[in-house]
Amino acid sequence: MKTDTACTMDCPDACGLVAEQQPNGEVRLKGGLQNPFTAGFVCAKIKNHLRRLKAPERIVHPLLRKGESWQRIGWEQALNLCADKIQALRGEPRSILHVHGDGAKGVLKEAPALFFALLGSSRIKGSLCDAAGYIAFIHDFGSRVNHDPDDMLNAAAIVNWGKDLARSSVHTAAIIRKARKKGARVLTISPGGDGNEAYSDLCVKIRPGTDRFLAAAIIRLLNQNGRIEPDLMDCAHKPERFLNVLMCHSISELLAQCEISVGDARRVYEYYVDARPTATLIGAGTQRYRFGGENIRFINALAFLSGNIGVAGGGSYFHSHSYGNLNMEWVRPPDRTARRALPVATIGSEILAAQAPPIRFIWVNGINVVNQAPDSAEIIRAFEQVDFKVVVDAFMNDTARRSDLILPSTLMLEQEDIIGSYLHGYVQYVRPVVTAPAEARDDWWIIRNIAGRLDPPVDLPDGEACLKMALATDKLGCSLNELRRRGCIPAKRPQVAYAGRVFDHHDEKYRFPDQLHAEPEAPDGYPLRLLTLVRRTAIHSQILEKDQKRPPSIWVAPQCPELKRIDIDKPVKLVSPLGSLAVELQILAGLHPRTVLYRRGDWLKCGGGVNQLIGAELTDIGKGAAYYQQYVRLENA
């Protein structure tokens, strides 16, 4: 039997799937054709998910901590315990903290957010993933709108600023391949190590974190050569002030900051000026620095001033809103009192510092926060001081281990939902394919059953009503029954964003950044920049324990200066001011010489967990996590 459904992983591609039930009960997954963007193929991450569904270590019953061990309890006891803890704090809701993520996406996955909003609890703000980038787009354009991704096929050139095509979006990679076959030239700008050579005509290696200086240098060349069209300035707010900021820095000074040669700078210039229209593709890693938002804003300014915004084949692509084509206003009831909001990127220190009242109860769903947020040790210390912690998850990961109660969650393919995408414009119906094991339950069921036990109860709509409300938008014009029948529908969205160079600010004008900050140098004793990049086969920390390599691997360039200080034939550890981690050292040609590459997501309990080495620091805008601001060194163990 074949069933059409969709992937709910935290991935821009949001693939349509075909699940085929085999006679032996096994399920095979293929890319579906109901979603044209999926085009019938999927990535290894989806195929590996099937192994997680039946993994023997999966948690399938509620578990209550008893000292250092766990006791299996029933759902009635678990739900009553949660309700009692929440009820006791209901008069002081700020003492309750809701920590949530996008480990699984979907309309019904927003149930906990609605419940805790109605309670008036403390919440998290910012993002571990892309906050600096999307706030940069809002500052520049007034909104987060991309061209339709297929419009890249109209580009004469594509400039990829750091997106790992093979690991982060296989369907974007497919569009790039098609564009090259049509004659488009592709330039990749990155610190290397991403395998983008296979998708590029030219690769330029840049010092990590300094993309804004290269973009500024190219803009200076545009201005110097008289290649900025006068009517562009009429579409921008105070362009002279921006150009004055640039005039404080010579081109040679800017290129020295990012360690780019004049020859490579001229090649980048040619991609933006001589090969138009040029599409700009921005990877999330470009904004995971202290001045990550500034990086994005200068790249956008280059795309704008070279005449490549608001035209077919141009545009600047970053993450749009996952629910941008759905109506999710019902999840955000107006707050009667201001809710306390703690930045998730610094969540450990925020919990420890919270007073009047302190945090006494934490609810975690959709995120392995101890593993994924910076400074894992600080988060563990924070959890230890909180009276009661509930984690909704399917595995005993680094966060579940620090909880007092674990509620077993359903996983992708086991639950109904609706999803959008933060890349393409299709909305899809997620049809359950397999039966959830034992006592695993979905978030909506869990929250509604707790809400009804409170006095007075918190009134939450049922799942059917939520799905219908999500479709109540002019962008879709589709009923729930129709979506169930069709499986996938396109939202109404323009092919070209900001056509005619009309932007979503009140005056319809583009906005420039007003500062260019110097990139801080490496601190004494820690000469290497640590880049914790995505994996090809897993999303975030959704990795089976048996698949986690011990010790984890790191990669450095053959020219890495630290190789002169250590004996590569002896055990090696990666060291930051926060601690050290035993690693296996590997050499990778093409990396920036003062860079260490680590594939993130492995667990502390399995000898990994690189975020224990990364200091908790906020990005310049958006309250994002400045992961890549961390410097390290190598030592022999």
C-alpha positions, -999 to 999 in steps of 0.1 A, spaced: 0 0 0 13 35 -9 5 66 11 12 102 2 25 123 31 52 149 37 84 154 57 82 175 89 119 177 96 135 211 102 147 214 66 138 240 40 129 214 13 98 201 32 96 172 8 65 154 -4 69 117 4 54 84 -8 55 57 19 52 22 7 42 -5 32 60 -38 25 44 -73 32 68 -77 61 55 -45 77 86 -24 68 81 10 52 100 24 23 101 61 16 105 78 -18 102 114 -30 66 122 -40 54 139 -71 25 156 -55 49 184 -45 66 196 -77 95 210 -58 104 175 -44 106 162 -80 105 125 -68 138 124 -48 147 129 -11 178 130 10 195 105 33 182 122 64 146 111 56 157 76 49 177 74 81 146 85 100 130 52 94 156 35 116 147 58 145 110 48 144 118 12 156 150 18 174 152 -4 205 163 25 227 132 46 218 113 58 248 77 46 245 63 50 281 63 80 305 94 79 327 97 95 362 131 101 378 137 83 410 172 94 422 196 83 395 172 58 378 139 60 360 105 45 368 79 37 342 46 53 351 12 55 334 -2 84 314 -28 93 341 -1 97 367 21 116 343 -6 140 333 -18 146 368 17 152 380 22 179 352 -11 195 360 -4 196 397 30 212 392 16 238 368 -15 245 389 8 252 420 26 279 400 -4 293 381 -6 323 403 30 331 394 32 320 357 65 337 350 81 309 372 72 285 344 95 284 313 85 270 280 116 260 259 106 249 224 123 242 190 116 230 155 128 194 159 95 186 141 75 211 122 38 214 117 6 233 127 -2 210 156 33 212 169 24 247 180 0 234 206 24 239 236 32 275 224 -6 283 225 -10 267 259 19 284 276 9 318 260 -26 314 276 -9 307 309 13 338 306 45 317 313 80 328 306 92 320 271 123 319 249 131 345 223 156 347 194 168 316 176 196 291 176 195 289 138 188 320 117 176 349 138 203 374 128 197 366 91 160 370 91 161 402 112 187 415 87 162 409 59 135 427 78 158 457 84 168 458 47 136 449 28 109 453 55 100 416 53 113 381 48 103 374 12 123 353 -14 118 348 -51 103 315 -60 134 292 -59 128 281 -95 135 317 -105 172 309 -101 168 291 -135 165 326 -149 198 337 -135 229 343 -156 250 340 -125 245 327 -89 266 337 -60 265 313 -30 276 329 2 284 299 24 254 275 18 264 238 20 243 227 -10 248 189 -6 240 188 31 215 216 37 191 215 7 195 188 -19 167 204 -40 184 238 -41 215 219 -52 194 203 -80 182 238 -92 218 250 -92 228 220 -114 199 228 -138 209 265 -139 245 256 -148 233 234 -176 213 264 -189 246 284 -189 245 301 -155 279 306 -138 281 298 -101 305 313 -76 308 300 -40 323 322 -12 330 303 20 358 292 43 358 258 25 351 223 36 316 223 22 321 203 -10 306 231 -31 333 227 -57 311 202 -74 284 229 -78 306 259 -87 325 273 -115 347 293 -91 353 291 -53 367 319 -33 380 311 2 372 338 28 383 343 64 354 331 85 330 359 97 342 386 74 317 384 45 306 420 51 341 433 42 342 415 9 307 428 1 317 463 11 348 461 -11 327 451 -41 303 480 -35 332 504 -34 344 490 -67 308 495 -81 308 531 -69 344 538 -81 336 525 -115 303 543 -118 283 511 -120 256 520 -95 225 531 -114 212 565 -103 176 553 -100 186 527 -75 195 555 -51 159 568 -54 146 535 -41 167 536 -10 166 555 23 196 578 29 220 561 5 246 588 9 250 580 46 257 544 37 283 554 10 300 577 35 304 547 59 322 528 31 344 558 22 360 555 56 377 522 44 399 517 14 393 487 -8 427 473 2 418 476 38 385 458 33 401 430 14 428 426 40 401 421 66 386 391 47 419 379 33 408 381 -3 431 390 -32 424 418 -56 421 393 -83 394 373 -65 376 405 -56 375 415 -93 360 381 -101 333 385 -75 326 420 -90 323 405 -125 297 380 -112 275 409 -99 280 434 -127 290 417 -159 268 385 -157 235 399 -146 209 390 -136 227 375 -105 209 356 -78 224 357 -43 221 326 -21 229 331 16 238 302 39 227 303 76 263 300 87 271 334 74 251 350 102 263 328 131 289 354 142 290 383 166 283 406 136 263 380 117 234 404 109 259 429 96 273 403 73 239 396 58 230 433 55 262 441 35 256 411 12 220 424 6 233 459 -1 256 445 -27 228 426 -44 207 458 -43 233 482 -56 244 459 -84 208 460 -97 199 425 -88 170 430 -64 134 430 -77 142 415 -111 137 380 -125 168 359 -122 181 380 -93 170 383 -57 186 375 -23 176 341 -8 176 333 29 151 315 51 116 328 48 89 320 74 80 283 79 44 293 84 43 323 62 17 307 39 -5 296 67 -27 315 92 -10 310 126 -25 341 144 -47 319 165 -15 305 182 -5 340 194 -33 352 217 -29 388 229 -10 388 261 -29 403 291 5 409 308 39 411 292 55 376 292 91 373 304 113 363 274 148 347 278 172 345 248 175 309 239 211 314 228 221 323 264 195 302 281 217 287 308 228 320 323 194 334 318 177 307 339 204 311 366 199 349 367 161 349 366 146 364 397 112 378 409 103 350 404 131 324 397 123 297 372 108 267 390 93 246 362 106 240 327 87 224 298 109 213 268 95 201 235 110 200 200 146 207 210 175 189 226 185 223 242 213 210 265 230 196 234 221 223 208 225 256 226 259 271 235 276 264 268 261 230 276 276 229 311 259 262 320 225 249 308 230 217 329 238 238 360 207 258 353 185 227 350 199 214 382 186 244 401 150 242 387 125 222 408 108 202 380 116 197 344 94 180 318 109 169 285 87 156 256 110 134 235 115 99 221 151 93 231 173 96 262 193 125 248 214 151 267 183 171 276 160 142 285 187 129 309 184 162 329 147 161 333 124 148 361 97 135 338 100 123 302 68 121 281 72 99 250 65 117 217 53 104 184 76 110 155 73 119 118 51 94 99 31 87 130 9 118 132 -14 140 112 -5 176 105 -1 204 79 33 220 70 46 249 50 82 255 40 108 282 46 120 278 10 93 270 -14 56 280 -16 38 247 -12 16 237 18 12 200 24 -10 176 43 9 153 65 -8 119 65 1 94 93 17 63 78 25 40 107 10 34 141 29 50 170 44 25 194 30 17 228 22 49 247 38 75 225 16 105 221 17 137 200 21 172 215 -15 183 209 -29 153 228 -5 158 257 -11 195 261 -49 192 258 -50 165 284 -30 186 308 -50 218 300 -82 201 309 -69 190 343 -62 226 355 -86 245 377 -101 264 359 -92 244 327 -74 261 298 -96 258 268 -78 246 237 -93 239 203 -92 204 190 -68 194 162 -94 194 134 -103 230 143 -66 240 144 -59 226 110 -89 244 95 -78 277 111 -43 274 97 -58 272 62 -80 302 66 -59 326 46 -62 343 12 -29 328 2 -44 294 -1 -81 294 -7 -84 257 1 -104 237 26 -90 210 48 -109 183 29 -95 196 -4 -60 196 10 -64 161 23 -76 150 -11 -48 168 -31 -20 164 -6 -2 196 -17 -13 230 -28 7 261 -40 3 293 -21 -3 325 -39 31 343 -39 49 364 -64 76 348 -86 98 378 -80 102 394 -46 100 432 -44 93 436 -81 98 472 -93 120 477 -62 91 484 -40 99 473 -5 78 465 26 89 495 47 63 522 52 80 545 26 86 515 3 124 522 3 153 499 9 174 503 41 212 502 44 233 493 75 248 523 92 279 508 106 308 484 96 323 468 126 359 454 126 361 416 131 376 408 165 410 390 164 415 355 178 422 357 216 456 347 229 462 310 230 432 301 208 442 308 172 416 286 153 380 295 145 356 267 153 329 260 127 302 235 137 285 226 104 256 205 93 256 167 87 246 150 55 227 122 72 209 137 102 190 168 113 205 185 144 210 159 172 185 134 158 212 107 157 210 71 170 236 64 197 251 36 176 257 60 147 278 84 168 315 82 162 338 80 193 358 101 194 342 127 170 362 138 140 375 173 133 391 186 101 418 212 96 437 223 65 471 210 56 484 245 62 469 248 97 496 264 119 486 243 149 499 212 131 534 224 139 527 224 176 513 189 181 521 153 173 494 141 149 503 105 156 492 109 192 457 115 206 444 150 201 419 172 220 401 203 210 404 230 236 385 262 243 383 284 275 353 263 285 370 229 284 383 202 261 370 173 240 389 143 228 388 142 189 401 124 159 421 148 137 417 146 100 432 167 72 410 184 46 424 203 17 405 235 8 397 247 43 408 281 55 441 274 74 429 289 107 396 270 108 385 238 126 355 220 111 332 199 133 300 182 122 276 190 149 248 171 166 265 142 185 257 139 222 276 146 254 268 111 267 284 96 236 317 116 238 306 145 216 285 175 222 307 203 208 285 230 223 302 224 257 332 242 242 312 272 227 306 303 248 270 316 248 271 349 229 244 368 211 245 380 175 244 417 168 207 416 159 179 391 163 193 375 195 207 346 176 235 323 187 270 334 176 283 299 175 311 307 151 326 334 172 343 306 193 381 302 189 399 270 200 433 253 199 446 218 194 466 199 221 478 164 225 457 145 250 
